Amino acid sequence: MPHPIDPAFEAYPLRRLADAALGRARELGVAHADFRLERIRDAHVRLRDGRTEAALDSTDVGFAVRVVHEGAWGFAAGVDLTVDAAVRVAEEAVAVARVSRSIADASGSDERVELAPEPVYADAVWVSAYEVNPFEVPEAERIALLAQWSRDLLAADGVDHVDASLMAVQENKFYADTAGTSTTQQRVRLHPQLTAMAVNGGAFESMRTLAPPVGRGWEYLTGTGWDWKAELAELPSLLAERVAAPSVEAGTYDLVIDPGNLWLTIHESIGHATELDRALGYEAAYAGTSFATFDKLNTLKYGSEIMQVTGDRTAEHGLATIGYDDEGVATQSWDLVKDGVLVGYQLDRNMARMQGFGRSNGCAFADSPAHVPVQRMANVSLKPAAEDRSTADLIGGVERGLYIMGDKSWSIDMQRYNFQFTGQRAYRIENGKLAGQVKDFAYQATTTDFWGSMEALGGPSTYVFGGAFNCGKAQPGQVAAVGHGCPSALFRGVRVLNTVQEAGR
């Protein structure tokens, strides 16, 4: 059964403040106004060698009013949860819109903000899928579990240090607008991580868990959705093998890439590239625009014909999953790449109307009550093969290659086109079999060459739903949790670098 909305959040004067703010905005003649009250609770614990280094628990509460007035945006925020403050913030938002309109007129711009239509959702409620709210688990219990796991790793031969961390978030939002939509939502997410380290002749080698962050509750750390016992038991031997591993020989390889690594390549080369504000050039200062410009819609050959990529704000346990976005749009699932061709973008209501889309697909999000909603990434995922092909089957089809697991460092240009990625570990593939780890590796390609080289996909049993808590965008900067599901995949003829040689060492 779904959990109820936290009564402590519902005790805030949500509707009274919304009515006051929206009523004042109407009096001032706005074309649209929305009100958003949020409470975001973050908890973070970090341990070093089983001892607590940091334990933080913070709560951010506030509200925002956004308006469209005279064809311009206006936005203001406040923290005083009173009717007088709500009215004042609405007036400030309208004043900002008037200044924005004056600046636009003075510059000769005739661009006007208009929002794509959306049905009205009155008194809608949505709660994410989880069993145990992590904030109902005492902090001491959370720390004790990480400490025990750390001690178990430290007891293994070859492990000199262990870092452990856990981030938990509970996000509550109330939204209302002048069209009549009102939504109340709650979601939780977790990001646990352990890293074992070995000191090798003055140098450090490390091996990190591959367990992804998730839109789940505390049950994730006690056996639901991931086998922590098995992964932690294997970590010391994987670290020892890495310490003894030879440096990779640079060259061209066939790659079998595990979901624990491929999700990040999807995020950087597809997720950000298919944000419509980047494709149109409205987002440029923070990490650039996109090579996948709007004129290429329905014609750009993004990858091979087996490439099917969706944007999805509805997937269970997804980090970007929500019931309604921060513009009151019911979230959806849609195609971004179909049969290897670019067929869609991620949209908010303004971008959707501007480019002739009938409706937004629910990608507006603000990371705090003090920030304006911007177009943010959905769960962007690569579909698996219909037949249940295993990762071992993919490896079996490679004569000379690498099997890459886990994310690590990455680099991509300002057009989301030229990139390189490393990983937690890589194994040589010789005649269809794994032949031990190598290190100092990175794979390099352009986005379309890389995805065009994808020859085969693993089936549903290889599919993993991963992602990140810390996707950055906008100015002032905002972060958002984003999810990416994918299977294992086989890529032919990809360039692999030796990172030590590239660094001149």
C-alpha positions in Angstrom: 0.0 0.0 0.0 1.3 3.5 -0.7 2.4 5.5 2.3 0.4 8.6 3.3 1.8 12.1 2.9 3.8 13.0 6.1 1.2 14.7 8.4 3.9 17.2 9.5 4.1 18.5 6.0 0.3 18.6 5.6 0.2 20.6 8.8 1.7 23.6 7.0 -0.8 26.2 5.7 -0.4 24.9 2.2 -3.7 25.9 0.6 -4.1 29.1 2.6 -0.8 30.4 1.4 -1.4 29.3 -2.1 -4.9 31.0 -2.2 -3.4 34.2 -0.9 -0.5 34.2 -3.4 -2.5 33.2 -6.4 -5.4 35.5 -5.6 -3.0 38.5 -5.4 -1.4 37.5 -8.7 -4.8 37.4 -10.4 -5.6 40.8 -9.1 -2.4 42.1 -10.7 -3.5 40.7 -14.1 -1.1 37.7 -14.7 -1.7 35.2 -17.5 -0.5 32.4 -15.3 0.7 32.0 -11.7 1.9 28.9 -9.7 2.7 28.4 -6.1 5.1 25.8 -4.8 5.8 25.0 -1.1 8.5 22.5 -0.4 10.2 20.7 2.5 13.3 18.9 1.6 15.1 16.8 4.2 18.7 15.6 3.5 20.7 13.2 5.7 24.3 12.2 5.0 26.6 10.0 7.0 30.2 9.3 6.1 32.6 6.8 7.8 36.3 6.3 7.4 37.7 2.9 8.5 34.5 2.3 10.4 34.6 5.5 12.4 32.1 8.3 11.8 33.6 11.3 10.1 30.4 13.3 9.5 26.7 13.0 10.2 24.4 15.7 8.8 20.6 16.1 8.8 19.1 19.3 7.4 15.7 20.5 6.4 14.9 23.2 3.9 11.4 24.7 4.0 10.1 27.6 1.9 7.8 28.6 -0.9 7.9 30.2 -4.4 5.6 32.1 -6.7 6.2 32.1 -10.4 4.1 34.1 -12.9 3.7 34.9 -16.6 2.9 38.5 -16.9 3.0 40.6 -20.1 4.7 37.6 -21.8 7.6 37.5 -19.4 8.6 35.3 -16.5 8.6 36.6 -12.9 9.8 34.6 -9.9 10.2 35.2 -6.1 10.6 33.0 -3.1 10.1 33.3 0.7 10.5 31.4 4.0 8.0 33.1 6.2 4.9 30.9 6.0 2.3 33.6 6.5 -0.5 35.0 4.3 1.2 38.5 4.3 4.4 37.0 3.1 2.7 35.0 0.4 1.0 38.1 -0.9 4.3 40.1 -0.8 6.2 37.3 -2.7 3.4 37.3 -5.4 3.8 41.0 -5.8 7.6 40.6 -6.1 7.2 38.0 -8.8 5.0 40.3 -10.8 7.5 43.1 -10.4 10.2 40.9 -11.7 8.1 40.0 -14.7 7.5 43.7 -15.5 11.3 44.4 -15.3 11.9 41.4 -17.6 9.4 42.7 -20.1 11.0 46.1 -20.1 14.4 44.7 -20.8 13.1 42.5 -23.6 11.3 45.4 -25.2 14.4 47.6 -24.9 16.4 44.9 -26.7 13.9 44.6 -29.5 12.9 41.0 -28.6 9.4 40.0 -29.5 9.7 36.6 -27.8 6.9 36.0 -25.3 6.4 33.2 -22.7 3.4 31.0 -23.5 2.7 27.6 -21.8 1.6 24.5 -23.6 -1.9 23.4 -22.4 -2.3 20.8 -19.7 -5.4 19.3 -18.1 -6.3 20.4 -14.6 -5.6 18.0 -11.7 -7.4 19.0 -8.6 -6.3 17.7 -5.2 -3.9 15.1 -6.7 -1.7 13.1 -4.4 1.4 11.0 -5.3 3.8 9.1 -3.1 6.9 7.2 -4.4 7.3 3.4 -4.1 9.2 2.4 -0.9 8.7 0.1 2.1 10.5 1.8 5.0 11.1 5.5 5.1 14.9 5.9 5.9 14.1 8.8 8.2 12.1 6.4 10.4 15.4 4.4 10.9 17.4 6.0 13.8 20.7 7.6 12.7 22.6 5.3 15.1 21.2 2.3 13.2 22.2 3.7 9.8 25.7 4.3 11.1 26.0 0.9 12.8 25.2 -0.9 9.5 27.9 1.0 7.6 30.3 0.5 10.4 29.8 -3.3 10.4 30.2 -3.5 6.7 33.4 -1.4 7.0 34.8 -3.7 9.7 34.1 -6.7 7.5 36.0 -5.2 4.6 38.9 -4.1 6.8 39.3 -7.7 8.2 40.1 -8.9 4.7 43.6 -9.3 3.4 44.9 -6.4 1.3 42.3 -3.9 2.4 44.0 -1.0 4.2 41.2 1.6 4.3 37.4 1.8 3.8 35.2 4.7 3.0 31.5 4.3 3.5 28.7 6.8 3.0 24.9 7.0 2.9 22.8 9.9 1.5 19.0 9.9 2.1 16.4 12.4 0.9 12.8 12.9 1.6 11.2 15.5 -0.7 7.7 16.9 -0.1 6.0 19.4 -2.5 2.7 21.1 -2.7 1.9 22.8 -6.0 -1.1 25.0 -7.0 -1.8 27.2 -10.0 -4.3 29.6 -11.4 -5.7 27.0 -13.8 -7.0 24.9 -10.8 -4.3 22.2 -10.5 -3.1 21.3 -7.0 -0.8 18.4 -6.2 0.8 17.1 -3.0 3.7 14.7 -3.4 6.3 12.8 -1.4 9.3 10.8 -2.5 12.4 9.2 -0.9 15.7 8.1 -2.3 18.9 6.6 -1.1 22.6 6.5 -2.2 24.8 4.1 -0.3 28.4 3.6 -1.3 31.5 1.7 0.0 35.0 1.9 -1.3 37.9 -0.4 -0.3 41.4 0.9 -0.7 44.9 -0.7 -0.8 48.2 1.1 -0.4 50.5 -0.3 -3.0 54.1 1.0 -2.8 53.0 4.5 -1.9 50.2 4.5 -4.5 46.5 3.9 -3.8 44.2 1.5 -5.6 40.5 1.4 -4.9 37.5 -0.6 -5.7 33.9 0.7 -5.1 30.6 -1.0 -4.8 28.5 -1.0 -8.0 25.1 -0.7 -6.2 23.3 2.2 -7.7 21.4 5.0 -5.9 17.7 4.2 -6.0 14.2 5.6 -5.4 13.6 3.1 -2.6 13.6 3.1 1.2 15.7 1.5 3.9 14.7 -1.9 2.6 17.3 -1.4 -0.1 20.1 -1.8 2.5 18.6 -4.9 4.0 18.2 -7.1 0.9 15.5 -5.6 -1.4 16.8 -4.7 -4.8 20.5 -5.5 -4.3 22.6 -8.3 -2.9 24.9 -6.3 -0.6 26.3 -9.4 1.2 27.5 -10.9 -2.1 29.0 -7.7 -3.4 30.8 -6.8 -0.2 32.2 -10.3 0.1 33.7 -10.1 -3.4 35.2 -6.6 -3.1 38.5 -7.5 -1.4 39.4 -10.1 -4.0 38.5 -7.6 -6.8 40.7 -5.0 -5.2 43.6 -7.4 -4.9 43.3 -8.4 -8.6 43.3 -4.7 -9.5 46.5 -4.0 -7.5 48.3 -6.8 -9.5 46.6 -6.0 -12.9 48.8 -4.9 -15.8 48.2 -1.5 -17.5 46.0 -1.7 -20.5 47.5 -1.8 -24.0 46.1 1.2 -26.0 44.3 0.3 -29.2 41.0 -0.6 -30.7 38.8 -3.1 -28.9 35.4 -4.5 -28.9 33.7 -3.5 -25.6 31.1 -5.2 -23.6 29.9 -2.6 -21.2 28.0 -3.4 -18.0 25.0 -1.3 -16.9 27.0 0.0 -14.0 29.2 1.9 -16.4 26.9 2.4 -19.4 24.4 4.5 -17.5 26.8 7.4 -17.2 27.5 7.3 -21.0 23.8 7.4 -21.6 23.4 10.3 -19.1 26.1 12.5 -20.7 25.8 11.7 -24.4 22.0 11.2 -24.7 20.3 12.5 -21.5 21.8 16.0 -21.6 22.0 16.1 -25.4 18.2 15.6 -25.7 17.2 18.4 -23.3 15.4 20.8 -25.7 16.7 23.9 -24.0 20.3 22.8 -24.8 19.3 21.8 -28.3 17.9 25.3 -28.9 20.8 27.1 -27.2 18.9 28.5 -24.2 21.1 26.4 -21.9 24.7 27.1 -22.8 26.8 28.4 -19.9 26.5 25.3 -17.7 28.2 22.5 -19.7 27.2 23.7 -23.1 24.5 23.1 -25.6 23.9 20.0 -27.8 24.9 18.6 -31.2 21.4 17.2 -31.5 19.9 20.4 -32.7 16.1 20.8 -33.4 16.5 20.7 -37.1 17.8 17.1 -36.8 14.6 15.8 -35.2 13.4 12.7 -37.0 16.5 12.6 -39.2 19.6 12.3 -37.0 21.1 8.8 -37.0 22.0 8.7 -33.3 23.1 5.1 -33.3 22.5 1.6 -34.6 19.0 0.3 -35.4 18.8 -1.7 -32.2 19.0 1.5 -30.2 15.7 2.3 -28.4 15.9 5.1 -25.8 13.0 6.4 -23.7 12.5 9.4 -21.5 10.4 8.3 -18.5 9.2 10.2 -15.4 6.9 7.3 -14.3 9.2 4.3 -13.8 8.9 2.6 -10.4 12.0 3.4 -8.2 13.4 5.8 -10.8 15.4 8.7 -9.3 13.6 11.2 -11.6 10.2 9.6 -11.1 7.5 11.9 -9.8 3.7 12.1 -10.3 3.5 15.7 -11.5 6.3 18.0 -12.4 6.9 21.6 -11.0 4.6 23.0 -13.7 1.6 20.8 -12.8 2.2 18.4 -15.7 1.3 14.7 -15.2 4.5 12.8 -15.9 4.8 10.4 -18.9 7.0 8.0 -20.8 8.0 8.7 -24.4 10.6 7.9 -27.1 13.8 9.9 -27.5 15.6 7.6 -29.9 13.7 5.0 -31.9 15.4 2.4 -34.2 18.6 4.6 -33.8 17.0 7.9 -34.9 16.4 11.0 -32.8 12.6 11.3 -32.4 12.0 13.3 -29.2 13.3 15.7 -26.6 12.7 16.5 -23.0 10.3 19.4 -22.6 8.8 21.9 -20.2 5.6 23.8 -21.0 7.3 26.9 -22.5 9.7 24.9 -24.7 6.8 22.6 -25.8 4.7 25.5 -26.8 7.6 27.4 -28.5 8.5 24.5 -30.7 4.9 23.3 -31.6 4.7 20.3 -29.4 1.1 19.7 -28.2 2.1 19.2 -24.6 5.0 19.1 -22.2 6.3 15.7 -21.2 6.7 16.8 -17.5 10.4 17.8 -17.3 10.3 20.9 -15.2 11.9 20.7 -11.8 13.4 22.9 -9.1 15.8 21.5 -6.5 14.7 23.8 -3.7 11.9 26.3 -2.9 14.4 29.1 -3.5 15.0 28.1 -7.1 12.9 28.6 -10.3 11.9 25.4 -12.1 14.0 24.6 -15.2 13.9 21.9 -17.7 15.5 18.8 -16.1 16.3 15.3 -17.2 13.9 12.4 -17.0 14.9 8.8 -16.4 16.6 8.3 -19.8 16.9 4.6 -20.4 18.1 2.2 -23.1 15.8 -0.7 -23.7 17.1 -4.3 -23.5 16.8 -6.9 -26.2 13.5 -8.8 -26.4 15.3 -12.1 -26.1 17.0 -12.8 -22.8 20.6 -12.7 -23.9 23.1 -12.8 -21.0 26.2 -10.7 -20.5 28.2 -14.0 -20.9 26.6 -14.4 -24.3 27.8 -11.0 -25.3 31.3 -11.7 -24.0 31.3 -15.0 -25.9 31.0 -13.1 -29.2 34.2 -11.2 -28.7 37.7 -12.3 -29.7 39.7 -9.4 -28.4 38.0 -6.9 -26.2 37.3 -5.5 -22.8 34.5 -6.0 -20.3 34.0 -2.7 -18.4 32.1 -2.4 -15.1 31.2 0.5 -12.8 31.5 4.3 -13.4 34.5 6.4 -12.5 35.8 9.5 -14.2 34.5 11.0 -17.5 34.9 13.9 -19.9 32.7 15.3 -22.7 32.8 18.4 -24.8 30.3 21.3 -24.8 28.3 19.8 -27.6 27.8 16.4 -25.9 29.7 14.9 -28.8 33.4 14.0 -28.1 33.9 12.0 -24.9 35.9 9.6 -22.9 34.9 7.4 -19.9 36.8 5.2 -17.4 35.4 2.7 -15.0 35.8 0.8 -11.7 37.2 -2.2 -13.4 37.9 -3.7 -16.8 38.7 -7.3 -17.8 40.4 -8.4 -21.0 38.3 -10.6 -23.2 40.3 -13.2 -25.2 38.4 -15.6 -27.5 35.1 -15.2 -25.8 36.4 -15.5 -22.2 37.5 -13.2 -19.5 41.2 -13.1 -19.0 41.9 -11.0 -15.9 41.7 -7.3 -15.0 43.6 -4.4 -16.6 43.9 -0.9 -15.3 44.6 2.7 -16.6 41.9 2.4 -19.2 39.5 4.8 -20.9 37.3 4.5 -23.9 37.0 7.4 -26.3 34.6 8.1 -29.2 32.1 10.6 -30.6 28.5 10.1 -29.6 27.2 9.0 -33.0 30.1 6.7 -33.7 29.9 5.1 -30.3 26.2 4.4 -30.4 26.4 3.4 -34.1 28.9 0.7 -33.2 26.4 -1.0 -30.8 25.9 -4.4 -32.2 24.0 -6.4 -29.6 22.1 -5.8 -26.3 21.7 -8.0 -23.3 18.2 -9.1 -22.4 15.9 -8.1 -19.5 18.0 -10.2 -16.9 21.0 -7.9 -17.5 18.9 -4.7 -17.1 19.9 -2.4 -14.1 18.2 0.9 -13.1 21.0 3.2 -11.9 21.7 6.9 -12.0 23.0 9.8 -9.9 21.9 12.2 -7.2 24.0 15.1 -8.4 23.1 16.1 -12.0 24.0 19.7 -12.3 22.4 22.4 -14.5 21.3 26.1 -14.6 22.6 29.3 -13.2 22.4 29.6 -10.2 23.3 26.0 -10.2 20.8 23.3 -9.3 21.2 19.6 -8.8 18.7 16.8 -9.5 18.5 13.1 -9.0 18.2 11.3 -12.4 17.8 7.7 -13.3 19.1 5.6 -16.2 18.2 2.0 -16.9 20.1 -0.2 -19.4 21.2 -3.7 -20.2 24.7 -4.9 -20.9 25.7 -4.0 -24.5 28.3 -4.9 -27.1 30.2 -2.2 -29.1 32.6 -3.0 -31.9 35.9 -1.2 -32.7 36.1 1.4 -29.9 39.3 3.3 -29.2 40.8 2.6 -25.8 43.4 4.9 -24.2 46.1 4.1 -21.6 45.5 6.9 -19.2 49.0 6.8 -17.7 50.6 7.2 -21.1 48.2 9.9 -22.0 49.2 11.8 -18.9 52.9 11.5 -19.8 53.8 9.4 -16.9 
